[in-house]
Structures are given as C-alpha cells and as structure tokens.
C-alpha cells in the first residue's frame, strides 16, 4: 500500500532565503504517517485508545532539491520493513513537476501502555494483519 499526502507550503516555514527550513520536513512526514495509518485502518487515534504507539527511534533524511513558498508538494508513504515489534517506513516528497525534493526513512518500535516494546502479532493480531496487508 502506498498513500499520498498533499502538503501546501506556508510562508512561516521558510528561512531567510525563502527556502523551507530543514526542521519542517519531519513534521510533514508525521502528517504523512498519520494519513498512512488511517488508510491502513489503524489510525493514531485508534492506537491511542488501546495504549500503543509507533515510537520513532530513527529518522534519515536526504535533501535533493529546495522546497519553497508557495508550492504544493506530495508525500508518498510505504512500508519498507516490518516485524511484530518494529516498522520501517519510506517517504518521497515531490514537487508539482514530479521532481524528488526529499527522501526519508523512519524506524519505529511499537510500544505498549507501559512504554516498553510491544508485540503486535501476539497482542493485537487484527492490527498485525493490517500491517501485513499494507506491506504487500
């Protein structure tokens, strides 16, 4: 499964050179990740209700071209790797011309209500099945 999230750049996100500041990209990827989970059928709200969280433990970004204001960008999100306790997602941010602006990967550990690693396959098999389906 791949989802697409539309991003409209905002003027306050720019640095003094009129380029979107590098610190904004992780926020955009968080938005895309929320869209991905909602499309998968297990939204962030759903995860909060059962007390689990896909805690991000690693973020890797590659800046390819500047994003500016005003501009419409799209983020595509997909699963790269998955296991009962972890998840790796890939993102591609493109401009309206289809040019790659930024690529990223995030690595997550599923944590339970106690904040410790959580096995989805054992504890929430219906959610685990949704991850498997989304990865195919």
N, C-alpha and C positions, 0 to 999 in steps of 0.2 A: 504494500500500500504506500502510496505517495500522496501527501497533501500539499496544497499550495495556499500560502498566506500572502495577502497583499499588504504592503507597507507604503504609506504615504509619508514621505519625509516631512519633518517640521523644522521651521527656522531655528527654534531654540536648540536643536540637536547639532547645529553647525559650530565649527570652531571659527576663529578669526579669519581664516582663509576661505570660508564659505563651503567647507567640506564637512560632511557628517563626522562627528567626533568618534574615535575608535571605541569609546566606552558605551556607545549606544547599541552596537551590534549584539552583544549578549542579551539585551532587553528584547530586541527583535526576535532572537532565537527562542527566547522564553515564550513569546507570543505564538510563534510557530509551533513550539512543542505543545502548548495548551490546545491549539487547533488540532494537532495530530492526535492527541489523546482523546479529544472529544469525538473526532471522526472514527477512531478505533472503537468507541463505545465505552470508554472508561475515562471520563473527564477528570480534571483536577478536583472538581467538587466531589465527584464520586470517591476519589482516593482519600480525600479529607474525611468523608463520612465514615469510612472504615479504618481510618487512622494510619494509612500508609502513605509513603512519599517516595518519589523517584529522586533521591538526593543526588545532586550533581557533584561529582568528585574530580572531574577533569573537563577542561574546555580548551579546544585547539582551534585557532582562527588563522585563516590565510587571507590577507588583504590583496586583492587582484587589481582593483580599479577604484577610484574615489566615487563615493555617493555624495550627491549634493542636494540642495534645496532649490526649487521644488522638483521632486522626482517621485515616480511611482516605481516601486521595486516589488519583486515577488520572491518569496522564500519557499523552496520545495524541501520537504522533510521526509525522511525514510529511515527505517531501521537498518543498521549495519550488522549488529551482532546482538544476540540475546541469550540469556540463560535465566534460570529461576530466580537468581538474586541480582542480576545486573542487566543493563541495557545500554547499547551504544547507538546514537542517532547521528545521521549525516544531514547537513543543510547546504543548500546552494542558494545564494542571493544573486538575482539577476536584475538588470535594468530593463526598461521597456524595449530596447533593441535586442534583448536576449543575451547580452554580454555578461559574463560572470564578474560580479563585483567582489564577492567574498564567499569563501567556503569554510565550513566549520564542522567539527565533530564534538559531541558531548558524551561523557561517560557517566552513567548513573548506577547507584546501588539502591535497590529497594530497601527501605527501612520501615519497620513496624511502629506501633504506638509507643514502644519503649526506646525508639531511636536506633535500634540495632538492626543488622542485616535481616532481611525477611525473605523467605522462600515463597514466591507466588504459586509455584506449581503445587506445593503441599497445602498452603493455607487458603488460596483463592484460585482454585482450578478454572473457574469460569473466566477470570481475568487473564490467567495464563493462556487459555485457549484464544483469547482475543489478540494477545501479543503474537502468538504463533501465526494466526491468520493474517495479521497486519504485516508480518515479516515476509510472507510469501508473495 
